[in-house]
Amino acid sequence: ILYLKSRSQPHRANLKDDYQLIEDLALQKKQDDATDAWVRKKLATTYIRLDADYKKYKYRYPWLEFVN
């Protein structure tokens, strides 16, 4: 079940009408980049063990290079 709270006219994003949305997207991108950098830094120094059943999947980070 979906409920439409409000409807707005389609438009190109601009700072006047969409500042909060653009700000939120920029903050999320910055947080994602910081998390990505932290995970990549920790990969080499963190013990990782994957069950054989999970080695066939593709992962966002190169876990399999560090698996013992």
C-alpha positions in Angstrom: 0.0 0.0 0.0 1.4 3.4 -1.0 0.2 6.8 0.2 1.0 9.9 -1.8 1.5 12.7 0.7 2.2 15.5 -1.8 2.9 16.0 -5.4 5.3 18.6 -7.0 5.8 19.6 -10.5 8.8 18.0 -12.3 11.8 20.4 -12.6 15.5 20.5 -12.9 17.2 20.6 -9.5 18.4 24.0 -8.5 19.7 25.5 -5.3 16.7 27.7 -4.7 14.1 24.9 -4.7 16.3 21.8 -3.8 19.0 23.1 -1.4 18.1 20.6 1.4 18.1 17.7 -1.0 21.4 18.6 -2.6 22.9 19.2 0.9 21.7 15.8 2.1 23.1 14.0 -1.0 26.5 15.8 -0.6 26.7 14.8 3.1 25.8 11.2 2.2 28.5 11.1 -0.5 31.1 12.5 2.0 30.1 9.9 4.6 30.2 7.0 2.0 33.7 8.1 0.9 34.9 8.3 4.5 33.5 4.8 5.3 35.0 3.4 2.1 38.4 4.8 3.0 38.2 3.4 6.5 37.2 -0.1 5.4 40.0 -0.2 2.7 42.5 0.9 5.4 41.4 -1.8 7.8 41.3 -4.6 5.3 45.0 -5.4 5.5 45.1 -5.5 9.3 41.8 -7.2 10.1 41.4 -11.0 10.3 38.7 -12.1 7.9 37.3 -15.6 7.6 34.7 -16.5 5.0 32.9 -19.8 4.8 33.6 -21.6 1.5 29.9 -21.2 0.6 30.3 -17.4 0.5 33.6 -17.2 -1.5 31.7 -17.4 -4.8 29.9 -14.1 -4.4 31.2 -10.7 -5.6 31.9 -8.2 -2.8 32.2 -4.5 -2.8 35.6 -4.7 -1.1 38.4 -7.2 -2.0 37.8 -9.4 1.0 39.0 -12.5 -0.7 42.5 -11.1 -1.1 42.9 -11.1 2.7 41.1 -14.3 3.6 43.1 -16.9 5.4 
